[in-house]
Amino acid sequence: MPFAITASCCSDAQCVSVCPVGCIHPAPGEPGFGTSEILHIDPAACIDCGACADACPVNAIFPVDKLAGPDREYAEINASYYTDHDDVPPGRAPYPFVPRLRAGLRVAVVGTGPAGMYTVRDLLGRTECEITVFDALPTPGGLLRSGVAPDHPETKRIQHGFDLALRHPRVRFVGGVEVGRDVSIADLEGAFDAVFLASGARRPRRLGVPGEDSPGVVPALDVVTWAGGVPGRDSSPIPELGSAGTARAVIVGTGNVALDVARLLTLRPEDLGRTDAADRALDVLRARPIRDVVVLGRGDSSRAAYTQAEFRTLHHVPGLEVRVVEADAPFVDSPPPTETRVTFLFGSSISRVDGDGPLTVHLDRAGDGTALAADLLVTSIGHDVEPFDELHHDPSGALRHDAGRVRPGLYATGWLKRGATGGIGANRACAQESVDSFLRDATDDALPPRAAERADLLARLKKSGAVVDLRGARAIDRRERLDGERVGRPRVKITSLDELLATARRRAPRR
Ligand code: NAP
């Protein structure tokens, strides 16, 4: 029985590298790799060995006769890829460049989200370097810990492989250190042979319309980090709504983040209560303050930014009605007749927002000037890079680099390098390219000499008192999981920075 890949595919292609018959496509280097929503197994070529399922970090691969519920349609989705693409070449991951480097190289990686951790794994596999990994938070994981939607636990499984990398004897985790605040890029370049920046793109784009700064208008990042448990993001982005029962949120943008927010707002309390959403968000969302969500797309539905896999997932949210109003169709504004409803309203641009509580969202929509009453407006229109003072950015804010090389010894990877686009798996190939650039510089003797001692820098950082090592991070992880076990959840996140640090300190640091 052939295997099939399902919606939670992360496209990092670990399955491709273990498939003995090369029947998973698009593979790295093939057209469509990095942009296709999921990878696909050719049912005619699959030999049913299960190697791909074992290697899959997100548990997305099953024999087709074991597909259940909404996953059943993925047998056909995998197969139809091959009827639609009759020119699929045999898939083989390109052989990575593994040079002989001088001994004792020390590398810093800034950021422990997928971009940073794929970089760590690639460096571990291709070099003998010692790697120091920094994160601004005491907990590793970045986007995987706090950005992936709480109802997508299968995606978070990818963290397991990253945790193993963090425990590698050549890797040291230094949490609670923010580059730009606690240490400069120049400090890091002085103490390490190479520095990889993987700090993402965290500046929400602005709509640029009047009324955008009204109370009740929030960027999706505020909702995501609040529900994701990021310390310091305690205030609820959802206004107090009384008992109206059918309060409405409007979300601008049709990317996967918009869909994550739409599901978060409309999940049944019992489903939400099984997730690792932060308690502060559960307390608010369980009361279901929002019953009606309208997602605005500027173009028609064929231009929507969400992936079909995520759009399909929305249709399987219990009790949720999904309504699509095409750009050229009239919009009939009515309260949801069902428990909860998400309406995709295409061909709609916001021209102005009025009000400071209940909002009126004015739309340009096929010239008919529709206005929507809303209690919350979430802007989910993408993110830009937060510029580093020490680096060159284009006027658009994008970091200047060549194949990840900012300058010899300094590299970027992930959303900081490519802009805020692409799912988790896209970071694997992106990291490999940046590591390639580093390896070329190292073999060409182009890395600048170290001017300072790593130990001195780390000692200085430790003196600040807020630094957490891997033992501390694991103590936090254990405590959160134990608390979760008691209430049937994956974990109960600690969201107070003081409590995170206190939990980390309860575990005496290794001498
Ligand atoms: P995105 O996919 O780039 O979508 C941004 C949306 O904002 C688009 O619909 C865009 O519309 C709209 N937009 C931009 N400027 C606008 C404006 N001024 N007015 C109105 N609409 C505007 O961004 P994202 O949702 O933040 O996701 C970022 C990346 O993360 C994506 O690659 C996404 O697939 C990935 N991601 C994946 C998952 C998952 O796999 N489950 C989950 C979350 C995120 P136009 O097309 O009209 O410009």
Residues whose N, C-alpha, C, O or C-beta is under 5 A from the ligand:
A	BS01	NAP	R206 L207 G253 T254 G255 N256 V257 A258 R298 G299 R303 A305 S380 I381 G382 A420 T421 G422 G423
